[in-house]
């Protein structure tokens, strides 16, 4: 006798939403953090803080606290089992709350609030300071060439995200699109265009020979005794 189970199938577990989407680049965050810290400290050390608008100095200090907390949070997310890193991330998030004159929160709530603050920061219409070294004047966008002629003369430029004066992440020689040059050649138009993304070809070097497969009298590829 066959018994049919008429119970409804269990719903699949919902996909967990990433804490940051997209995940920020820690090297980029460090670059921004150093710049924000420099402008904040320089104004006070040089004695010219009075020449800046108060909201400018406060904005630089708050952004530095925000970026420092996000870096700590990313480190904690990389190893969820490490309670020490989680506590550091929460402490950094609450330091930002203190700067905003807000009450302290428990660790999980503080980190969730921090991620919301970072999302607002990325959506800010003027995320960079007016004196941004990238030349965006605070807009967060700059015009950069993306198509060049054979002689290197730029043909077409488009708005790109301001990198605060830093060079773009280099492409390695194993990049399938540009072989490390950062540009792709289009033969039909005889033009070079910006390589869209670093895509390694996945080449893996040959694994070294395991010691137990070596021939007698041979170690690390060399004979340790005469072959006779």
C-alpha positions in Angstrom: 0.0 0.0 0.0 1.4 3.4 -1.0 0.9 6.3 1.3 1.1 9.7 -0.2 2.3 12.6 1.9 0.0 15.6 1.2 1.9 18.0 3.5 3.0 21.1 1.7 6.7 21.2 0.8 8.8 23.3 3.1 9.7 26.7 1.7 13.4 27.0 0.8 15.4 29.0 3.2 15.6 32.6 2.1 18.9 33.8 0.7 20.8 35.8 3.2 21.2 39.4 2.2 24.9 40.5 2.1 25.9 43.0 4.8 27.3 45.3 2.1 26.2 45.2 -1.6 28.5 45.7 -3.2 31.2 44.9 -0.7 33.5 47.9 -0.3 37.2 47.6 -1.2 39.2 47.9 2.0 42.2 49.5 0.2 39.9 52.2 -1.2 38.4 52.7 2.3 41.9 53.1 3.7 42.7 55.7 1.1 39.6 57.7 1.9 40.2 57.3 5.6 43.8 58.6 5.4 42.6 61.7 3.4 39.7 62.5 5.7 42.0 62.2 8.8 44.6 64.4 7.1 42.2 67.2 6.4 40.7 67.0 9.9 44.1 67.0 11.7 45.8 69.5 9.4 43.2 72.2 10.0 43.7 72.0 13.7 47.5 71.5 13.8 48.2 74.3 11.4 45.9 76.6 13.4 43.7 77.4 10.4 40.6 75.6 11.6 38.8 78.9 11.9 39.2 79.5 8.2 37.1 76.4 7.4 33.3 76.2 7.7 32.4 74.3 10.9 30.3 71.8 8.9 33.4 71.0 6.7 35.6 70.1 9.7 32.7 68.1 11.3 32.0 66.3 8.0 35.6 65.2 7.6 35.8 63.9 11.1 32.5 62.1 10.9 33.5 60.5 7.5 36.7 59.3 9.1 34.9 57.7 12.0 32.4 56.1 9.5 35.1 54.6 7.3 37.1 53.3 10.2 34.0 51.5 11.6 33.2 50.0 8.2 36.7 48.6 7.9 36.4 47.1 11.3 33.0 45.6 10.4 34.4 44.1 7.2 37.2 42.5 9.1 34.7 41.1 11.6 32.5 39.8 8.8 35.4 37.9 7.3 35.6 35.8 10.5 32.2 35.7 12.2 33.5 33.3 14.9 36.0 35.9 16.2 34.2 37.7 19.0 37.1 40.2 19.4 36.8 41.6 15.9 33.0 41.8 16.4 33.5 43.8 19.6 35.9 46.1 17.8 33.4 46.7 15.0 30.6 47.5 17.4 32.8 49.8 19.4 33.8 51.7 16.3 30.1 52.0 15.3 29.2 53.3 18.7 32.0 55.8 18.4 30.3 57.2 15.3 27.0 57.3 17.3 28.7 59.3 20.0 29.9 61.8 17.5 26.3 62.1 16.3 25.1 62.6 19.9 23.2 59.3 19.8 22.7 56.7 22.5 24.9 53.6 22.5 23.5 50.4 21.0 24.2 46.7 21.6 26.8 45.2 19.3 24.5 43.6 16.7 22.2 46.7 16.5 25.2 49.1 16.3 26.7 47.2 13.3 23.4 47.1 11.5 23.0 50.8 12.0 26.5 51.4 10.8 25.8 49.6 7.5 22.7 51.8 7.0 24.9 54.9 7.5 27.4 53.7 5.0 24.7 53.1 2.5 23.5 56.7 2.9 27.1 57.8 2.6 27.5 56.0 -0.8 24.2 57.6 -2.0 25.2 61.1 -1.0 25.1 63.5 -3.9 28.4 65.0 -2.8 30.3 62.2 -1.2 33.7 63.8 -1.5 35.0 67.0 0.0 35.2 70.2 -2.2 39.0 70.0 -2.2 39.1 66.3 -3.3 42.5 65.5 -4.8 40.7 63.6 -7.6 39.4 66.9 -9.0 35.7 66.1 -8.7 35.0 69.2 -6.5 32.9 67.1 -4.2 30.6 65.5 -6.8 32.3 62.1 -6.7 32.5 62.0 -10.5 35.2 62.9 -13.0 35.5 62.9 -16.8 38.1 60.3 -18.0 38.9 59.1 -21.5 37.8 55.6 -22.3 38.6 55.4 -26.0 41.9 56.2 -27.6 43.3 56.3 -31.2 46.3 54.3 -32.2 48.6 57.3 -31.5 47.2 57.5 -27.9 45.0 60.6 -28.5 41.8 60.4 -26.5 38.6 60.1 -28.6 35.8 59.7 -26.1 35.4 60.5 -22.4 32.6 59.6 -19.9 31.9 60.3 -16.2 33.5 57.7 -14.0 33.6 57.3 -10.2 36.3 59.7 -8.7 39.1 57.7 -7.1 40.4 60.6 -5.0 43.5 61.0 -7.1 44.5 57.4 -7.0 45.3 55.3 -10.1 42.8 52.6 -11.0 43.5 49.1 -9.8 46.0 47.7 -12.2 45.3 44.6 -14.4 47.8 41.8 -14.1 49.5 40.2 -17.2 47.0 37.3 -16.9 44.0 39.5 -17.6 42.1 37.9 -20.5 41.0 41.3 -21.8 44.1 43.4 -21.9 47.1 41.3 -20.8 47.9 43.9 -18.2 47.9 47.0 -20.4 44.4 48.2 -19.2 43.3 48.7 -22.7 41.7 46.5 -25.4 42.3 46.9 -29.1 39.3 46.9 -31.5 40.6 46.0 -35.0 37.4 46.9 -36.8 37.6 50.5 -35.6 41.4 50.7 -35.0 40.8 52.0 -31.5 41.8 51.2 -28.0 39.1 51.1 -25.3 39.3 50.8 -21.5 39.4 47.2 -20.3 36.2 46.9 -18.3 37.4 44.6 -15.5 40.3 42.5 -14.4 39.5 38.9 -15.4 42.3 36.4 -14.8 42.6 33.5 -17.1 42.7 31.0 -14.3 46.1 29.6 -15.2 47.5 27.3 -12.5 51.1 26.4 -12.5 52.0 22.7 -12.5 51.9 21.3 -9.0 55.4 20.3 -7.6 56.1 16.6 -7.7 55.2 14.9 -4.4 58.2 13.5 -2.5 56.9 9.9 -2.6 56.8 10.0 -6.4 60.5 11.0 -6.8 62.9 8.5 -8.2 65.3 6.8 -5.8 68.3 8.9 -4.9 66.5 12.1 -6.0 65.2 14.9 -3.7 63.7 18.3 -4.8 64.6 17.5 -8.4 68.3 17.0 -7.8 70.3 13.7 -7.5 71.7 13.4 -4.0 74.2 10.7 -5.0 76.0 9.7 -8.2 73.8 7.7 -10.6 76.0 4.6 -10.5 
